[in-house]
Amino acid sequence: MLGAIAGDIIGSPFEFNSIKDTDFELFGRRSRYTDDSVMTMAVAEWLMDDPTLSHEVLEQKMVKFGNYDSGAGYGGRFLQWLFYPENIWKDGVRRPYNSYGNGSAMRVSAVGWFFDSLEETERVAEISASITHNHPEGIKGAQATAAAIFMARNGKSKEEIKNYISKKYEYDLNRTCDQIRPQYGFFVSCQKSVPEAIIAFIDSTDYESSVRLAVSLGGDSDTQACIAGGIAEAFYGMPDGIVTEMDKYLPPDYKTNIIRLAKTSAYRCKLEQLKRCWKM
């Protein structure tokens, strides 16, 4: 989860200013967390607080965190769902809107750490997506991302992760970032951004290179780095320097929730690093 949030922060200055290069400042004056991190926190708190894993509670968490950070850069349709459901539905009741946008994948990283089996991880990833992104591609994007995180944290090789995701989710992962980058544009659909983010992880040599590669593709840089970074953290771990730097960007309650997750899930392997880097 740290890896996803750090990826979001690192990619944020380049979302509408594609760099097409891996040589850039990781954290700068325009770096900030965005809606990717906000909704990641909402999903994490839902997992910790709602053993029934209901859409009702997930909606409450998404609205709570959305109102806390109302200017975080939400996509148009999701913004309407979050703040103005009465503009979409006369009764004002929030419903899924058949989205296949990458919002379902950007918020799912905590699911990859919370469960003891791949099957349960994929089942809950579908629940987390389908509250808004109930299109099959929106669900696939969340499931593929969570599955990759689960497999990475459980010691699976890149080749095993690649083969499983390619076969089950029918993503073409037989490309490289160098092949993708020249023609890649601004895509916010799961089917045109999740495979590319996974490829950035596959092409990488460590956490930092994974995020740099995801940003270098251009387009929706913060979300691609969020997805790639979430997987890369599970595979490589997080550099202390990046975790320490995040302390400047995250509100105290976000950090508190991340510590909570580390006490209640497989994320416990991060607890000592969190305490050390954040001096909590």
Helices and strands as residue ranges (DSSP letters): H 2-11, G 12-14, H 35-49, H 55-68, H 76-83, G 85-87, H 103-106, H 111-114, H 118-130, H 136-153, H 158-169, H 177-180, G 181-183, H 190-203, H 207-216, H 221-236, H 240-246, H 252-264, G 266-270, H 271-278
